[in-house]
């Protein structure tokens, strides 16, 4: 089994090794306890809740909250609310993320729009094909459908 980052780095794990991977990126080897799984779910829900709590906040390029955001400012601020520091820009977040298929994406994962291997937009995946994002100047933080162009990552 291997995990591949968006940069193409690969880390391998022996077949048969049990892994627990949190929505926020923590990996533990061995059996995951139900207590740690619920903490992971709670953290992921708090990332989504943090993003949703900013609904209606205006988009301002370069802003990282708490009252104004650009796209990656919203994602980094949302993770910071659960004590997790992630890179500041959409492309840096993309590069620091591990690829996750759309089918495997979980609430709290990151969603990206890319062109030529460069991420120009980041959002927080809310589940059910929806993302919280700050889309563009003149808009506000909102819940929107994650179109087919979105790629997903886990940090």
Secondary structure, 3 states (H helix, E strand, C coil): CEEEECCCCEEECCCCCCEEECCCCCEEECCCCHHHHHHHHHHHHHHHHHHHCCCCCEECCCCECCCEECHHHHHHHHHHCCCCCCCCCHHHHHHHCEEECCCCCCCCCEEEEEECCEEEEEEEEEECCEEEECCCCCCECEEEECCCCCEEEEC
